[in-house]
Amino acid sequence: SVGVNGSVVSIALSSVSLMGAGLAAPVMIKIMRWPHSAFSLLTAIGCGLIAAATWKYLGLSASLNEAGIGIVAGLATNWLTVRALTFTALSPAVRR
């Protein structure tokens, strides 16, 4: 069997926070109709999950919930990815 530290409630709350960290930013982006691509949404999910898991691993979730960090990281990742893809698409070297 797998050894897990914590109660059922703490594990359930952690999983909900991680799901929120990964999925909240892409859902918000889609609902608000902000610029995005499939790739930018995928990177937002991955970066949000990684940021939240790192935040929790470092023990900083007592000061700020990891879901908030994941959401901010996901939104920033989407913005940067869309900006980079738009810049690349408009670059004269790419248009040739």
PABA-710260 format. One record per residue (C-alpha): residue number from 1; residue in three letters; x, y, z negated. Coordinates in steps of 0.25 Angstrom, whole numbers, m for minus. Example, Ala and Ser with C-alpha at 12.3 -4.5 7.8 and 13.67 -1.06 7.14 Angstrom:
BEGIN
<rec i="1" aa="ALA" east="49" north="m18" up="m31"/>
<rec i="2" aa="SER" east="55" north="m4" up="m29"/>
This chain:
BEGIN
<rec i="1" aa="SER" east="0" north="0" up="0"/>
<rec i="2" aa="VAL" east="4" north="14" up="2"/>
<rec i="3" aa="GLY" east="8" north="22" up="m10"/>
<rec i="4" aa="VAL" east="1" north="36" up="m11"/>
<rec i="5" aa="ASN" east="3" north="46" up="m21"/>
<rec i="6" aa="GLY" east="m9" north="54" up="m25"/>
<rec i="7" aa="SER" east="m24" north="51" up="m27"/>
<rec i="8" aa="VAL" east="m34" north="49" up="m17"/>
<rec i="9" aa="VAL" east="m39" north="63" up="m18"/>
<rec i="10" aa="SER" east="m25" north="69" up="m16"/>
<rec i="11" aa="ILE" east="m23" north="60" up="m4"/>
<rec i="12" aa="ALA" east="m36" north="64" up="2"/>
<rec i="13" aa="LEU" east="m34" north="79" up="0"/>
<rec i="14" aa="SER" east="m20" north="78" up="6"/>
<rec i="15" aa="SER" east="m25" north="71" up="18"/>
<rec i="16" aa="VAL" east="m36" north="82" up="20"/>
<rec i="17" aa="SER" east="m26" north="93" up="19"/>
<rec i="18" aa="LEU" east="m17" north="86" up="29"/>
<rec i="19" aa="MET" east="m29" north="84" up="38"/>
<rec i="20" aa="GLY" east="m33" north="99" up="37"/>
<rec i="21" aa="ALA" east="m19" north="103" up="39"/>
<rec i="22" aa="GLY" east="m18" north="96" up="52"/>
<rec i="23" aa="LEU" east="m32" north="98" up="58"/>
<rec i="24" aa="ALA" east="m37" north="111" up="53"/>
<rec i="25" aa="ALA" east="m28" north="120" up="61"/>
<rec i="26" aa="PRO" east="m31" north="113" up="75"/>
<rec i="27" aa="VAL" east="m46" north="113" up="71"/>
<rec i="28" aa="MET" east="m45" north="128" up="67"/>
<rec i="29" aa="ILE" east="m38" north="131" up="81"/>
<rec i="30" aa="LYS" east="m49" north="124" up="89"/>
<rec i="31" aa="ILE" east="m60" north="130" up="81"/>
<rec i="32" aa="MET" east="m55" north="144" up="82"/>
<rec i="33" aa="ARG" east="m51" north="142" up="97"/>
<rec i="34" aa="TRP" east="m37" north="146" up="95"/>
<rec i="35" aa="PRO" east="m27" north="143" up="106"/>
<rec i="36" aa="HIS" east="m22" north="129" up="105"/>
<rec i="37" aa="SER" east="m18" north="116" up="113"/>
<rec i="38" aa="ALA" east="m19" north="102" up="110"/>
<rec i="39" aa="PHE" east="m4" north="102" up="107"/>
<rec i="40" aa="SER" east="m5" north="114" up="98"/>
<rec i="41" aa="LEU" east="m16" north="107" up="90"/>
<rec i="42" aa="LEU" east="m8" north="94" up="89"/>
<rec i="43" aa="THR" east="4" north="102" up="84"/>
<rec i="44" aa="ALA" east="m5" north="110" up="74"/>
<rec i="45" aa="ILE" east="m10" north="97" up="68"/>
<rec i="46" aa="GLY" east="4" north="91" up="67"/>
<rec i="47" aa="CYS" east="10" north="103" up="61"/>
<rec i="48" aa="GLY" east="m1" north="105" up="51"/>
<rec i="49" aa="LEU" east="0" north="91" up="46"/>
<rec i="50" aa="ILE" east="15" north="92" up="45"/>
<rec i="51" aa="ALA" east="15" north="105" up="38"/>
<rec i="52" aa="ALA" east="4" north="100" up="28"/>
<rec i="53" aa="ALA" east="11" north="87" up="25"/>
<rec i="54" aa="THR" east="24" north="95" up="23"/>
<rec i="55" aa="TRP" east="17" north="105" up="14"/>
<rec i="56" aa="LYS" east="11" north="94" up="6"/>
<rec i="57" aa="TYR" east="24" north="86" up="5"/>
<rec i="58" aa="LEU" east="32" north="98" up="0"/>
<rec i="59" aa="GLY" east="22" north="99" up="m11"/>
<rec i="60" aa="LEU" east="17" north="113" up="m7"/>
<rec i="61" aa="SER" east="2" north="109" up="m6"/>
<rec i="62" aa="ALA" east="0" north="114" up="m21"/>
<rec i="63" aa="SER" east="2" north="128" up="m16"/>
<rec i="64" aa="LEU" east="m5" north="128" up="m3"/>
<rec i="65" aa="ASN" east="m13" north="116" up="3"/>
<rec i="66" aa="GLU" east="m6" north="109" up="15"/>
<rec i="67" aa="ALA" east="m18" north="110" up="24"/>
<rec i="68" aa="GLY" east="m16" north="126" up="24"/>
<rec i="69" aa="ILE" east="m2" north="124" up="28"/>
<rec i="70" aa="GLY" east="m5" north="114" up="39"/>
<rec i="71" aa="ILE" east="m16" north="123" up="45"/>
<rec i="72" aa="VAL" east="m7" north="135" up="45"/>
<rec i="73" aa="ALA" east="4" north="126" up="52"/>
<rec i="74" aa="GLY" east="m6" north="120" up="62"/>
<rec i="75" aa="LEU" east="m11" north="134" up="66"/>
<rec i="76" aa="ALA" east="3" north="139" up="67"/>
<rec i="77" aa="THR" east="7" north="127" up="75"/>
<rec i="78" aa="ASN" east="m4" north="129" up="85"/>
<rec i="79" aa="TRP" east="m1" north="143" up="87"/>
<rec i="80" aa="LEU" east="14" north="141" up="89"/>
<rec i="81" aa="THR" east="11" north="129" up="99"/>
<rec i="82" aa="VAL" east="0" north="137" up="107"/>
<rec i="83" aa="ARG" east="10" north="149" up="108"/>
<rec i="84" aa="ALA" east="22" north="140" up="112"/>
<rec i="85" aa="LEU" east="13" north="133" up="123"/>
<rec i="86" aa="THR" east="7" north="146" up="128"/>
<rec i="87" aa="PHE" east="21" north="152" up="129"/>
<rec i="88" aa="THR" east="27" north="140" up="136"/>
<rec i="89" aa="ALA" east="15" north="140" up="146"/>
<rec i="90" aa="LEU" east="17" north="155" up="149"/>
<rec i="91" aa="SER" east="32" north="154" up="150"/>
<rec i="92" aa="PRO" east="37" north="157" up="164"/>
<rec i="93" aa="ALA" east="47" north="145" up="164"/>
<rec i="94" aa="VAL" east="35" north="135" up="162"/>
<rec i="95" aa="ARG" east="26" north="141" up="172"/>
<rec i="96" aa="ARG" east="36" north="138" up="183"/>
